[in-house]
């Protein structure tokens, strides 16, 4: 069984699954909901970002008890909440502002995912997923920015497509993270059993030597 560095299991697997479920649900709604009203679209996205911020904040609290990974969750939560507040107070009835904020959020999220890939995991599967989503986010940020010259539904569909990608990959990441935790638990249990068996063997040898004397 491969050795797992538990320090790099950076969040509870359920955090990834919840983030993925939220992103996929809101991505589907944004992509296929046909939202032509900008204020409605912004309201939905603000709710999504705030929920994501709450999930990441809970993840940060969980990780703070484990002494690792909490900074990642704090950064994610701050970006989500900052984007939500910016949309809520500056983007009402302002298509350009809304486009710029969502483009910056998407691009920043992508760049942060790339950093997380190299700083918070050594597993090749986890690293590949993070890099893939990060590159897609960075590219999609520029696409959303350029799509802002069109109607609301155009750049909203690009943002929805990005959320769907984030949702699916986050759930995959969460399932893989869960398997890492299970594998880590099994490895620890086997190590304890081996240690206990060695101790018993050493005790028996010591007892035999004593009886011979």
N, C-alpha and C positions, 0 to 999 in steps of 0.2 A: 504493500500500500504506500502510495506517495506521501511524503511528509508535507504537512500543511503548516505554513506560518500563520498562526491564528491572528496575529497582529494585522494581517492584511485582509481579514474578513471584516470589511470596514463598516458595514451596517447590518442590522438584523434583516434577514431575508424578507420578512413581512413588509418592511419599509419599501423595498423595491417593488414588491407585488402591488402594494397600495398605490404607489406613485404610477406604476404602469397601468393599473386599472383606471385611475383618474385620467391620465393622459390619453389613453385609448378611447374612453367614453366621451370626453370633451373634444378629442380630435375628430371622432366620428360625427358628433353633433355639429362641429364647426365646418367640417368638410362637406357633409351631406344635408345639413339643416337648411340650406338656402337662405341664409340670413342676409337680407339686403339692407336692413336697418342697422346703421352703424352703432347707435347707442345700445341696442339690444345685444349686438355682437360684443361690444366692449364689456357690458355688464356680465355676460356669460364668461368671458375670458378672465375678468377680475375675480369672479367666484372661483374659477379653476385655479388661478395663481395663488389665491389665499388658502385654498384647501391644500395645495401642494406645499405651501409654506408651513402649514400646520403639521403635515405629515413629516416634513424634514425637521421641524423643531422637535417633534416627539422622538425622531430618530437621533437627534443630537443629545437629548436627555438620556436616552437609552445608552448611547455610546459613551457618554460622560461617566457612566458607572463602570464601563469596561476600560477606561483610560486610553482609548484609541478611537480614531475615526470620527470623533465628534466635530472636528473643525470642518470636515467635508460637508457634513449635514448643516452646520451653521451657515456656511457660504451659500449652499443651495437655498436654504430658507430665506436668507437676506435678499438674494436675487429675485426670488419669487415674489416676496412681499414688496420690494422696491418697485418692481415692474407693475404690480397691482395698484399700488398707491399712485404711481406716475400716470397710469391709464385713467384712474378714477378722477384725478384732479386736473389733468392737463389735456386729455384727449377727447373729451366730450364734444361731439359735432366737429371734430378736427381730424380729418382723414390723414393729413400729413403727419401730425403728431403721433397718431395711433400707429401709423406705419413705421415711423422711426423707432418708437418705443419697442414694438414687437420685434423689429429687425435687430435692435441692440440686444434685447433679451435672448432671442434665438441664437445670435452669434456668440454672446457671452456664455450661454449655457453650453454651446458646443466646445468652445475653448476650454472651459472648466472641466468638461468631461475628458478631454484629451489629457489635461494635467492629472486628473484623477487616475487615468489609465496607467500613468507612469509612477505616481506617488503613492497610490493606495492599494495596488494589487500586484502580485507576481504571477498570478495564474494566467496562462496564455489565452484561455477562452474569455475570461473577464476583461483582460486588457484589450483583446480584439473588439469586443462588444463596445467598450467605452470609446475606443478610438473611432470605430465606425460611426457611432452616434454623434461623436464630437465633430467629425469632419462633415457629416450631413448637416448638423446644426449650423456650423460656420458657413457652409455654402448656402443653406436655406435662408440665413440671415440676409445675405446679399440679394437673394432672389426676392424676398419679401420687400426689401427696401426699393428695388427697382419696379416691383409690381404695384407700388403705392400710387402710381400715376393713373391706374385704372380704377374701376369701381370697387366697392367694398368687398363684394363676393370674391374677387380675383385673388387679392393677397390673403384673405381669410382662408381660402382653400389651400394655399401654400402652407399657411400656419397650421391648419388642420392636418395636412399630410405629415408635417413634421411631428405633431403631437402623436399621431398614430404610430409613427416609427419609434418614437420615444417610448410609447406605451408598450408595444410588443417587445422591444429589446429589454426594457426594464423588467418585464415579467419573466423573460428568459433568464436575465441576470439574477433575478430573485430566486428562481427555481434552482439555478446552478449554485447560488450562494447557499441555499438550503442543503443541497447535496454535499457541499464543502463542510458545513457544520456537522452533518451526520457522519461523514467520513472522518472528520476530526475527532468526534466523540468515540467512534469505534477504535481509532488509532490509540487514543488515550486509554480506553478500556483494555485493549490488548497489552499496552505497555504496563499497566498496573498488574495485570494477570501474570505477565512474564516476571515482573519484579517480585511478586508474591511467591511465584513458583521457585525462583532462585533463592529467595530467603528460606523457604521450607527445605529445599535441597541442602543448603548450607547448614541448617539447623540439624538435619538428620545426620549429616556427616560428622558434625561436632558431637552429637549424642553417641554415635558409634565409637568414635575415638575415645570418648570419656569412659564408655563401658568396657573397652579393651584394657584400659589402664586399671 
